Amino acid sequence: MHKVIASIKDFEKDFPKTPKEGARIEALARYFAIHGVVKAIATEKEWPKLLYPDARVLESKIKEILEKKKIYSEKRGEWKKKHSSAANYHNVNQVKKFGEPLYWEHLAKTIVDAGYRKDADSVKLPIHLVADNKWKPMVKTFVKDIEYRKQLAETVNTSIIYKKDKKVAKYADELQGFRMGAAGKQVKELEEKLGELNATEKALREMQKWAKE
């Protein structure tokens, strides 16, 4: 019965003539770091004969790693799209607004109606979000209903809620910032996991070469 070895320290103790540097010893250290175990027998060569894991077991482990990498890569791609969407939200809507008749109606009113222009400026009307269905109803009401407009302007100018930031659509900025942060965090975590998997795959392939000797 051959001894089960579960650490690089025990391996070097049992096989002292093995090289202390190089791709193979690094791969072995990585393998132990992910809770792998080995069985080996000394030979006349520098490296002992690897009995376990054999090439077949290592091939199975490599396939598992590749499957995980595929899943994480797909998830990373999805989160990158979400991050990009959040990052480009305002730029995209700046372009889309030109296709909205309501935008041009607003623009015309700012030219001919000084009172409207003052109210729009005071609340920082998010006219660039007119193509976003979440904000379009509010913008439409502001443009077409003078009572609503005056009430909103008064609320923004007097309410403690808007004391530090007189912007009715500040939630849109905060939401996109939150989405960017959340997506960025997920991308970073997935990239770290993929980095770990890449290191493990490299180690397993190096050990597979050893197992075939």
N, C-alpha and C positions, 0 to 999 in steps of 0.2 A: 504494500500500500504506500503510495507516494504522498508526501506531505502536501497539504493545501497551504499555499502562500497567499497572504492577503495584503502585503505592504511592500514597498520598495526596500525598506530597511531589512525585513526578513529575507527578501530575495537576495540582496547583496551579501547578507550574512551567510546564506547557504551556498551562494555561488560567487565567491570573492574575486574570481579572475575575470568576471564580465566587465566590459568597458563602462566607465562611469559617465561617459558623454556620448552623444550621438542620437540619431533618430530613433533607434530601437529602445534605448533606455528611457527616452522621453515618452515614447509611446506606452511603454510599460507603466511608467509613473502615472500617466493619464488614465490608463486602464484601471489601476488600483484606486485612483481618485474617484472613479464612478462605481466603486464597490465591486470591481471585478476580482476574481481569484484565479490563480494558475497552479498547475502541477508541472514539474519539469524534472529532468534527470541529467546529471553531469555527463559530459563527453570529453573527448580530447580537445575539442574546439573551445574557443573563448566563451561562446554562448552555449548553454545547456540545450538539450532537446526539449521542445515544448510539447507536453503531452495533453494539457488542457489549458485553454480552449483549443480545439483543433480547427482546421481550416473551415470545416462545415459549420461549426458553431459560430465562428467569427463571421462567416458569410451571412448567417441568419441575423446576427446583431447588426451588421451593416445595412441589411434590408430594412430593419426596423428604424434605423437612423434616417435612411433615405425617405421613408414614409413620413416620419415626423417633420423632416425638412420641407417636404412638399406641403404639408398642412400649414406649417408656420409661414412659409413663403407666400401662400395664398392669402393667409390672414394679414400678413404684412402689406400685401398689395391692396387689400380692401381698406386698411387703415390709412395707407398713404393717399388713397383716393379721397377719403373723408377729410384728411388734413388739407389736401389741395383744394377741395371744395370750400372748406371753411376759410382758407387763406385768400381765395379768389372771390369770395361772396360779394363783397362790395364792388370790386372791379367788374364782375359779370353783370351786376344790376345797374352799374353806371352805363353800360352799353344797352341793356334791355329797355331802359327807361325811354329811349328815343322811339321805341315802337308803341308807346302808350299815349293815346290821345289826351289822357288826363295830365300828362307831363306838360304838354304844349298849352293846355288850358291854364295850368298853374303859371307857366312862364309868361303867358299873355297878361295874366292878372298882376304879376309883379311889375309889369311895365306900366300899366294904365291905372292901377289902384294902389295908392301909397299906403292906405290903411292895411290892405291885404299883405303888401310887401313887409310892412312893419311886424305884423302878427306872425308871418311865416318865419321871419328872421328871429323873432323873440323865442319861438319854440324850437328853432332849428328843425323845421319840417323835413322829415326824411324823404324828400321827393325822389331821391335816387333809388328808393326801395319801392317805387310805385308798381313795379312789375312783380313784386313778391306778394302773393295772395295773403300773407299774414299781415302785411302793412297797407295794402291797397285800400281796404275799406276805411281805415282811419284817414288816409290821405284824401280819399274821395270826399268824405264827409267834411273835412277841413276846407277843401277847395270849393264845395258847393253850398255849405250851410254856414251862414255868417254867425248865427247864434252859437253854434258849436265852436266855431273858430275863436270867437271872442272869449267864450268860457274857458277854452283850453289855454289861450294866451294868458288869461288872468290867473289860472291855476298854476301854470308854470312860473309865472312871475312872483306869486305870493306864497305858494306852498313850500313848507320846509323840506319836502321830499326833493324838490328841484333846487334847493339852496346852493349846492355846490356845483351842480351840472344842469343847466337849463336846456336839456335835450330830451325830447319826448321819446326818441328812439335809442336811448343809451342802452336799453336792454338788448337791442340787436347787436351792438358792439360787444357787450359782455358775453352774450350767447356764443358769438363766433369765436371770441377769445377762449371761452371755456371749451368749445368743440376742438379748436386747434390744439389746446393744451392736452386734452384727453387723447386725441388721436396721436399727437406727437409722443406722448408717454407710451402708448401701446406700440407704436413703431419702434421706439427705442428698446422696449422690453423684448419684442420679438426678434430684433436684430441681435440682441445679446444672447438669446436662446439659440439662434441660428449659428452664432459664433461658437457657442459651446458645442453644438452638434457637429459643426465642421471640424473642430479640434478632435472630437471623439471619433469621427469617421476616419480622419487621417491616422489616428493612433491604431484603430482597428485594422486598417489596411496594412500598416507597417507590421503589426503582429501576425497578420495573415501570411505575409511573406516568410516570417520566422517559422510559423507552423508548417509551412510546406518544405522546409529544409530537412 
